[in-house]
Amino acid sequence: MMTFLITALITTISLVIISHLPLGIEIDGFNKALIAGLVFGVLNAIVAPILLTLALPVTILTLGLAYGLVRFIVNVIIFALAAQLVEGFRLKNGIWSAALGALILSLSNSIIGNLINNLL
């Protein structure tokens, strides 16, 4: 449970940073970003495994070469779904904002997560 909360907080910080970049992603404050971080955690725990399982035939047919692309597409879907579920979290440019947001979110989560792990 503690890992989930730390991950949600890291995602919240990343979302606040992303909302200040010119990517077409708007979040109405820290509270909405915190809710979105929690929603991301739940979606990644429930929806992402289902989508990855559904995409398993593509991964097998390409001998695993398309796994990175499949994972990115799943992240974009999760990002867009979270924006639909959380009021105050908007994507101005639709799927393009979701794609850029998912890419930047994964990079910033990785960087912030590594910083926190080094501090602990």
VMD Tcl script that builds the backbone (N, CA, C; Angstrom):
set m [mol new atoms 360]
animate dup $m
set s [atomselect $m all]
$s set {name element resname resid chain x y z} {
  {N N MET 1 A 0.823 -1.192 0.000}
  {CA C MET 1 A 0.000 0.000 0.000}
  {C C MET 1 A 0.869 1.259 0.000}
  {N N MET 2 A 1.973 1.206 0.756}
  {CA C MET 2 A 2.858 2.361 0.810}
  {C C MET 2 A 3.488 2.630 -0.548}
  {N N THR 3 A 3.855 1.566 -1.266}
  {CA C THR 3 A 4.435 1.720 -2.608}
  {C C THR 3 A 3.439 2.385 -3.545}
  {N N PHE 4 A 2.162 1.990 -3.451}
  {CA C PHE 4 A 1.123 2.593 -4.283}
  {C C PHE 4 A 1.008 4.086 -4.001}
  {N N LEU 5 A 1.032 4.471 -2.730}
  {CA C LEU 5 A 0.902 5.885 -2.372}
  {C C LEU 5 A 2.116 6.700 -2.817}
  {N N ILE 6 A 3.301 6.116 -2.692}
  {CA C ILE 6 A 4.507 6.815 -3.148}
  {C C ILE 6 A 4.464 6.990 -4.660}
  {N N THR 7 A 4.062 5.941 -5.373}
  {CA C THR 7 A 3.945 6.026 -6.834}
  {C C THR 7 A 2.898 7.060 -7.230}
  {N N ALA 8 A 1.780 7.100 -6.521}
  {CA C ALA 8 A 0.735 8.093 -6.813}
  {C C ALA 8 A 1.255 9.507 -6.568}
  {N N LEU 9 A 2.048 9.694 -5.523}
  {CA C LEU 9 A 2.612 11.010 -5.246}
  {C C LEU 9 A 3.624 11.408 -6.320}
  {N N ILE 10 A 4.443 10.467 -6.751}
  {CA C ILE 10 A 5.395 10.747 -7.837}
  {C C ILE 10 A 4.641 11.117 -9.110}
  {N N THR 11 A 3.581 10.391 -9.409}
  {CA C THR 11 A 2.768 10.694 -10.587}
  {C C THR 11 A 2.117 12.068 -10.452}
  {N N THR 12 A 1.678 12.411 -9.252}
  {CA C THR 12 A 1.082 13.722 -9.012}
  {C C THR 12 A 2.086 14.834 -9.292}
  {N N ILE 13 A 3.294 14.681 -8.783}
  {CA C ILE 13 A 4.336 15.684 -9.025}
  {C C ILE 13 A 4.630 15.786 -10.516}
  {N N SER 14 A 4.713 14.650 -11.188}
  {CA C SER 14 A 4.965 14.647 -12.632}
  {C C SER 14 A 3.837 15.338 -13.381}
  {N N LEU 15 A 2.600 15.096 -12.979}
  {CA C LEU 15 A 1.454 15.725 -13.653}
  {C C LEU 15 A 1.453 17.237 -13.458}
  {N N VAL 16 A 1.828 17.693 -12.278}
  {CA C VAL 16 A 1.911 19.138 -12.038}
  {C C VAL 16 A 2.966 19.752 -12.963}
  {N N ILE 17 A 4.105 19.077 -13.089}
  {CA C ILE 17 A 5.158 19.563 -13.986}
  {C C ILE 17 A 4.665 19.562 -15.428}
  {N N ILE 18 A 4.046 18.474 -15.850}
  {CA C ILE 18 A 3.563 18.346 -17.226}
  {C C ILE 18 A 2.518 19.407 -17.555}
  {N N SER 19 A 1.681 19.741 -16.581}
  {CA C SER 19 A 0.622 20.724 -16.848}
  {C C SER 19 A 1.179 22.120 -17.098}
  {N N HIS 20 A 2.429 22.355 -16.711}
  {CA C HIS 20 A 3.050 23.652 -16.957}
  {C C HIS 20 A 3.826 23.695 -18.279}
  {N N LEU 21 A 3.913 22.563 -18.960}
  {CA C LEU 21 A 4.575 22.514 -20.266}
  {C C LEU 21 A 3.540 22.785 -21.364}
  {N N PRO 22 A 3.973 23.304 -22.505}
  {CA C PRO 22 A 3.012 23.603 -23.593}
  {C C PRO 22 A 2.642 22.356 -24.404}
  {N N LEU 23 A 1.986 21.393 -23.744}
  {CA C LEU 23 A 1.619 20.134 -24.402}
  {C C LEU 23 A 0.120 20.012 -24.628}
  {N N GLY 24 A -0.650 20.994 -24.161}
  {CA C GLY 24 A -2.095 20.912 -24.287}
  {C C GLY 24 A -2.734 20.096 -23.170}
  {N N ILE 25 A -2.053 20.010 -22.029}
  {CA C ILE 25 A -2.566 19.268 -20.873}
  {C C ILE 25 A -2.833 20.280 -19.767}
  {N N GLU 26 A -4.079 20.296 -19.288}
  {CA C GLU 26 A -4.462 21.236 -18.248}
  {C C GLU 26 A -4.955 20.484 -17.022}
  {N N ILE 27 A -4.478 20.909 -15.850}
  {CA C ILE 27 A -4.929 20.343 -14.584}
  {C C ILE 27 A -5.245 21.511 -13.664}
  {N N ASP 28 A -6.432 21.478 -13.054}
  {CA C ASP 28 A -6.909 22.575 -12.214}
  {C C ASP 28 A -6.381 22.500 -10.792}
  {N N GLY 29 A -5.080 22.478 -10.613}
  {CA C GLY 29 A -4.499 22.529 -9.284}
  {C C GLY 29 A -3.964 21.202 -8.783}
  {N N PHE 30 A -3.321 21.298 -7.620}
  {CA C PHE 30 A -2.657 20.134 -7.036}
  {C C PHE 30 A -3.654 19.055 -6.625}
  {N N ASN 31 A -4.813 19.454 -6.106}
  {CA C ASN 31 A -5.808 18.468 -5.676}
  {C C ASN 31 A -6.270 17.594 -6.839}
  {N N LYS 32 A -6.522 18.212 -7.984}
  {CA C LYS 32 A -6.923 17.443 -9.169}
  {C C LYS 32 A -5.788 16.557 -9.652}
  {N N ALA 33 A -4.556 17.054 -9.546}
  {CA C ALA 33 A -3.395 16.246 -9.931}
  {C C ALA 33 A -3.248 15.050 -8.993}
  {N N LEU 34 A -3.532 15.243 -7.698}
  {CA C LEU 34 A -3.462 14.137 -6.744}
  {C C LEU 34 A -4.521 13.084 -7.051}
  {N N ILE 35 A -5.723 13.534 -7.354}
  {CA C ILE 35 A -6.788 12.598 -7.741}
  {C C ILE 35 A -6.394 11.860 -9.011}
  {N N ALA 36 A -5.852 12.595 -9.985}
  {CA C ALA 36 A -5.416 11.971 -11.240}
  {C C ALA 36 A -4.295 10.969 -10.989}
  {N N GLY 37 A -3.375 11.261 -10.071}
  {CA C GLY 37 A -2.309 10.328 -9.736}
  {C C GLY 37 A -2.854 9.034 -9.155}
  {N N LEU 38 A -3.869 9.161 -8.292}
  {CA C LEU 38 A -4.506 7.969 -7.722}
  {C C LEU 38 A -5.253 7.178 -8.794}
  {N N VAL 39 A -5.932 7.900 -9.697}
  {CA C VAL 39 A -6.654 7.241 -10.791}
  {C C VAL 39 A -5.675 6.518 -11.707}
  {N N PHE 40 A -4.533 7.149 -11.990}
  {CA C PHE 40 A -3.508 6.486 -12.804}
  {C C PHE 40 A -3.071 5.181 -12.165}
  {N N GLY 41 A -2.859 5.210 -10.856}
  {CA C GLY 41 A -2.443 3.994 -10.160}
  {C C GLY 41 A -3.463 2.882 -10.272}
  {N N VAL 42 A -4.721 3.223 -10.099}
  {CA C VAL 42 A -5.788 2.222 -10.193}
  {C C VAL 42 A -5.904 1.700 -11.619}
  {N N LEU 43 A -5.861 2.602 -12.597}
  {CA C LEU 43 A -5.954 2.175 -13.998}
  {C C LEU 43 A -4.773 1.299 -14.400}
  {N N ASN 44 A -3.576 1.657 -13.933}
  {CA C ASN 44 A -2.403 0.836 -14.250}
  {C C ASN 44 A -2.468 -0.527 -13.589}
  {N N ALA 45 A -3.144 -0.612 -12.448}
  {CA C ALA 45 A -3.270 -1.896 -11.761}
  {C C ALA 45 A -4.362 -2.773 -12.351}
  {N N ILE 46 A -5.412 -2.167 -12.892}
  {CA C ILE 46 A -6.565 -2.941 -13.360}
  {C C ILE 46 A -6.659 -3.003 -14.883}
  {N N VAL 47 A -6.628 -1.851 -15.536}
  {CA C VAL 47 A -6.887 -1.791 -16.979}
  {C C VAL 47 A -5.661 -2.173 -17.805}
  {N N ALA 48 A -4.477 -1.710 -17.394}
  {CA C ALA 48 A -3.268 -1.978 -18.180}
  {C C ALA 48 A -3.004 -3.473 -18.381}
  {N N PRO 49 A -3.112 -4.314 -17.348}
  {CA C PRO 49 A -2.889 -5.750 -17.581}
  {C C PRO 49 A -3.904 -6.361 -18.553}
  {N N ILE 50 A -5.130 -5.877 -18.511}
  {CA C ILE 50 A -6.148 -6.379 -19.436}
  {C C ILE 50 A -5.796 -6.001 -20.868}
  {N N LEU 51 A -5.410 -4.734 -21.077}
  {CA C LEU 51 A -5.048 -4.284 -22.428}
  {C C LEU 51 A -3.799 -4.999 -22.932}
  {N N LEU 52 A -2.824 -5.210 -22.045}
  {CA C LEU 52 A -1.609 -5.917 -22.464}
  {C C LEU 52 A -1.907 -7.373 -22.805}
  {N N THR 53 A -2.844 -7.972 -22.093}
  {CA C THR 53 A -3.244 -9.343 -22.409}
  {C C THR 53 A -3.950 -9.395 -23.756}
  {N N LEU 54 A -4.800 -8.416 -24.020}
  {CA C LEU 54 A -5.488 -8.369 -25.321}
  {C C LEU 54 A -4.505 -8.145 -26.472}
  {N N ALA 55 A -3.415 -7.443 -26.197}
  {CA C ALA 55 A -2.410 -7.170 -27.227}
  {C C ALA 55 A -1.356 -8.265 -27.330}
  {N N LEU 56 A -1.497 -9.307 -26.526}
  {CA C LEU 56 A -0.520 -10.387 -26.528}
  {C C LEU 56 A -0.331 -11.045 -27.904}
  {N N PRO 57 A -1.392 -11.256 -28.689}
  {CA C PRO 57 A -1.175 -11.844 -30.023}
  {C C PRO 57 A -0.245 -11.010 -30.913}
  {N N VAL 58 A -0.355 -9.681 -30.824}
  {CA C VAL 58 A 0.530 -8.812 -31.617}
  {C C VAL 58 A 1.969 -8.978 -31.142}
  {N N THR 59 A 2.151 -9.043 -29.842}
  {CA C THR 59 A 3.490 -9.215 -29.285}
  {C C THR 59 A 4.085 -10.554 -29.705}
  {N N ILE 60 A 3.269 -11.585 -29.696}
  {CA C ILE 60 A 3.757 -12.916 -30.084}
  {C C ILE 60 A 4.072 -12.961 -31.578}
  {N N LEU 61 A 3.178 -12.395 -32.390}
  {CA C LEU 61 A 3.406 -12.414 -33.838}
  {C C LEU 61 A 4.663 -11.654 -34.252}
  {N N THR 62 A 5.002 -10.631 -33.505}
  {CA C THR 62 A 6.201 -9.863 -33.838}
  {C C THR 62 A 7.414 -10.335 -33.043}
  {N N LEU 63 A 7.264 -11.484 -32.369}
  {CA C LEU 63 A 8.338 -12.074 -31.567}
  {C C LEU 63 A 8.845 -11.116 -30.496}
  {N N GLY 64 A 7.945 -10.315 -29.953}
  {CA C GLY 64 A 8.279 -9.395 -28.882}
  {C C GLY 64 A 8.827 -8.061 -29.330}
  {N N LEU 65 A 9.039 -7.898 -30.635}
  {CA C LEU 65 A 9.618 -6.652 -31.127}
  {C C LEU 65 A 8.684 -5.463 -30.962}
  {N N ALA 66 A 7.382 -5.708 -30.955}
  {CA C ALA 66 A 6.413 -4.625 -30.851}
  {C C ALA 66 A 5.992 -4.356 -29.415}
  {N N TYR 67 A 6.615 -5.017 -28.437}
  {CA C TYR 67 A 6.178 -4.855 -27.054}
  {C C TYR 67 A 6.305 -3.412 -26.582}
  {N N GLY 68 A 7.395 -2.751 -26.919}
  {CA C GLY 68 A 7.581 -1.352 -26.520}
  {C C GLY 68 A 6.499 -0.457 -27.094}
  {N N LEU 69 A 6.161 -0.672 -28.355}
  {CA C LEU 69 A 5.104 0.113 -28.987}
  {C C LEU 69 A 3.755 -0.191 -28.355}
  {N N VAL 70 A 3.482 -1.461 -28.085}
  {CA C VAL 70 A 2.223 -1.857 -27.445}
  {C C VAL 70 A 2.127 -1.218 -26.067}
  {N N ARG 71 A 3.199 -1.261 -25.315}
  {CA C ARG 71 A 3.211 -0.668 -23.975}
  {C C ARG 71 A 2.960 0.845 -24.042}
  {N N PHE 72 A 3.563 1.512 -25.026}
  {CA C PHE 72 A 3.353 2.951 -25.203}
  {C C PHE 72 A 1.893 3.238 -25.528}
  {N N ILE 73 A 1.298 2.462 -26.418}
  {CA C ILE 73 A -0.107 2.662 -26.780}
  {C C ILE 73 A -1.011 2.446 -25.564}
  {N N VAL 74 A -0.705 1.453 -24.752}
  {CA C VAL 74 A -1.473 1.216 -23.521}
  {C C VAL 74 A -1.327 2.419 -22.584}
  {N N ASN 75 A -0.133 2.972 -22.465}
  {CA C ASN 75 A 0.075 4.154 -21.625}
  {C C ASN 75 A -0.717 5.355 -22.137}
  {N N VAL 76 A -0.784 5.524 -23.443}
  {CA C VAL 76 A -1.568 6.618 -24.025}
  {C C VAL 76 A -3.046 6.423 -23.699}
  {N N ILE 77 A -3.534 5.203 -23.833}
  {CA C ILE 77 A -4.939 4.909 -23.524}
  {C C ILE 77 A -5.224 5.189 -22.055}
  {N N ILE 78 A -4.329 4.781 -21.160}
  {CA C ILE 78 A -4.496 5.014 -19.726}
  {C C ILE 78 A -4.504 6.516 -19.441}
  {N N PHE 79 A -3.604 7.263 -20.076}
  {CA C PHE 79 A -3.522 8.711 -19.887}
  {C C PHE 79 A -4.824 9.372 -20.331}
  {N N ALA 80 A -5.323 8.997 -21.506}
  {CA C ALA 80 A -6.564 9.578 -22.019}
  {C C ALA 80 A -7.758 9.183 -21.155}
  {N N LEU 81 A -7.782 7.951 -20.698}
  {CA C LEU 81 A -8.871 7.481 -19.841}
  {C C LEU 81 A -8.877 8.227 -18.509}
  {N N ALA 82 A -7.706 8.452 -17.942}
  {CA C ALA 82 A -7.622 9.210 -16.692}
  {C C ALA 82 A -8.131 10.630 -16.881}
  {N N ALA 83 A -7.812 11.232 -18.025}
  {CA C ALA 83 A -8.293 12.584 -18.305}
  {C C ALA 83 A -9.817 12.609 -18.434}
  {N N GLN 84 A -10.403 11.542 -18.956}
  {CA C GLN 84 A -11.852 11.455 -19.062}
  {C C GLN 84 A -12.513 11.267 -17.701}
  {N N LEU 85 A -11.848 10.546 -16.807}
  {CA C LEU 85 A -12.442 10.215 -15.513}
  {C C LEU 85 A -12.299 11.323 -14.471}
  {N N VAL 86 A -11.250 12.125 -14.562}
  {CA C VAL 86 A -10.987 13.156 -13.555}
  {C C VAL 86 A -11.422 14.514 -14.098}
  {N N GLU 87 A -12.400 15.079 -13.434}
  {CA C GLU 87 A -12.847 16.412 -13.830}
  {C C GLU 87 A -11.775 17.415 -13.410}
  {N N GLY 88 A -11.435 18.311 -14.310}
  {CA C GLY 88 A -10.363 19.252 -14.045}
  {C C GLY 88 A -9.032 18.815 -14.634}
  {N N PHE 89 A -9.045 17.709 -15.369}
  {CA C PHE 89 A -7.858 17.193 -16.064}
  {C C PHE 89 A -8.264 17.071 -17.523}
  {N N ARG 90 A -7.726 17.974 -18.363}
  {CA C ARG 90 A -8.169 18.068 -19.754}
  {C C ARG 90 A -7.013 17.919 -20.735}
  {N N LEU 91 A -7.344 17.341 -21.879}
  {CA C LEU 91 A -6.402 17.221 -22.990}
  {C C LEU 91 A -6.913 18.109 -24.117}
  {N N LYS 92 A -6.254 19.246 -24.339}
  {CA C LYS 92 A -6.730 20.204 -25.341}
  {C C LYS 92 A -6.562 19.690 -26.763}
  {N N ASN 93 A -5.536 18.896 -27.010}
  {CA C ASN 93 A -5.258 18.415 -28.366}
  {C C ASN 93 A -5.568 16.933 -28.532}
  {N N GLY 94 A -6.443 16.420 -27.703}
  {CA C GLY 94 A -6.898 15.042 -27.831}
  {C C GLY 94 A -5.793 14.013 -27.684}
  {N N ILE 95 A -5.745 13.094 -28.634}
  {CA C ILE 95 A -4.826 11.969 -28.556}
  {C C ILE 95 A -3.365 12.416 -28.618}
  {N N TRP 96 A -3.105 13.538 -29.283}
  {CA C TRP 96 A -1.719 14.029 -29.360}
  {C C TRP 96 A -1.245 14.499 -27.994}
  {N N SER 97 A -2.113 15.160 -27.254}
  {CA C SER 97 A -1.756 15.553 -25.883}
  {C C SER 97 A -1.558 14.318 -25.012}
  {N N ALA 98 A -2.409 13.313 -25.209}
  {CA C ALA 98 A -2.276 12.075 -24.434}
  {C C ALA 98 A -0.961 11.374 -24.757}
  {N N ALA 99 A -0.580 11.338 -26.023}
  {CA C ALA 99 A 0.670 10.677 -26.421}
  {C C ALA 99 A 1.879 11.406 -25.844}
  {N N LEU 100 A 1.905 12.727 -25.986}
  {CA C LEU 100 A 3.024 13.488 -25.420}
  {C C LEU 100 A 3.026 13.409 -23.898}
  {N N GLY 101 A 1.848 13.480 -23.306}
  {CA C GLY 101 A 1.736 13.393 -21.853}
  {C C GLY 101 A 2.203 12.052 -21.326}
  {N N ALA 102 A 1.825 10.961 -22.004}
  {CA C ALA 102 A 2.242 9.627 -21.573}
  {C C ALA 102 A 3.755 9.479 -21.670}
  {N N LEU 103 A 4.331 10.010 -22.732}
  {CA C LEU 103 A 5.783 9.930 -22.906}
  {C C LEU 103 A 6.510 10.725 -21.825}
  {N N ILE 104 A 6.100 11.971 -21.618}
  {CA C ILE 104 A 6.743 12.817 -20.616}
  {C C ILE 104 A 6.484 12.269 -19.205}
  {N N LEU 105 A 5.278 11.742 -18.969}
  {CA C LEU 105 A 4.958 11.182 -17.654}
  {C C LEU 105 A 5.860 9.996 -17.321}
  {N N SER 106 A 6.065 9.117 -18.280}
  {CA C SER 106 A 6.925 7.959 -18.008}
  {C C SER 106 A 8.369 8.397 -17.755}
  {N N LEU 107 A 8.841 9.375 -18.511}
  {CA C LEU 107 A 10.209 9.868 -18.302}
  {C C LEU 107 A 10.350 10.570 -16.956}
  {N N SER 108 A 9.407 11.456 -16.637}
  {CA C SER 108 A 9.517 12.197 -15.372}
  {C C SER 108 A 9.303 11.281 -14.171}
  {N N ASN 109 A 8.386 10.311 -14.271}
  {CA C ASN 109 A 8.202 9.355 -13.176}
  {C C ASN 109 A 9.483 8.560 -12.930}
  {N N SER 110 A 10.149 8.195 -14.006}
  {CA C SER 110 A 11.396 7.446 -13.887}
  {C C SER 110 A 12.471 8.288 -13.203}
  {N N ILE 111 A 12.606 9.523 -13.615}
  {CA C ILE 111 A 13.628 10.406 -13.038}
  {C C ILE 111 A 13.321 10.695 -11.568}
  {N N ILE 112 A 12.090 11.082 -11.262}
  {CA C ILE 112 A 11.727 11.402 -9.883}
  {C C ILE 112 A 11.810 10.153 -9.005}
  {N N GLY 113 A 11.364 9.016 -9.522}
  {CA C GLY 113 A 11.447 7.769 -8.767}
  {C C GLY 113 A 12.878 7.398 -8.433}
  {N N ASN 114 A 13.784 7.569 -9.395}
  {CA C ASN 114 A 15.201 7.277 -9.144}
  {C C ASN 114 A 15.790 8.226 -8.117}
  {N N LEU 115 A 15.410 9.497 -8.182}
  {CA C LEU 115 A 15.893 10.481 -7.189}
  {C C LEU 115 A 15.432 10.103 -5.791}
  {N N ILE 116 A 14.169 9.730 -5.667}
  {CA C ILE 116 A 13.632 9.360 -4.360}
  {C C ILE 116 A 14.297 8.074 -3.854}
  {N N ASN 117 A 14.492 7.090 -4.727}
  {CA C ASN 117 A 15.154 5.854 -4.318}
  {C C ASN 117 A 16.577 6.097 -3.849}
  {N N ASN 118 A 17.272 7.043 -4.496}
  {CA C ASN 118 A 18.642 7.366 -4.088}
  {C C ASN 118 A 18.672 8.063 -2.743}
  {N N LEU 119 A 17.621 8.846 -2.448}
  {CA C LEU 119 A 17.560 9.546 -1.164}
  {C C LEU 119 A 17.213 8.607 -0.011}
  {N N LEU 120 A 16.457 7.546 -0.322}
  {CA C LEU 120 A 16.073 6.599 0.724}
  {C C LEU 120 A 17.128 5.570 0.835}
}
mol reanalyze $m
mol bondsrecalc $m
mol representation Tube
mol addrep $m
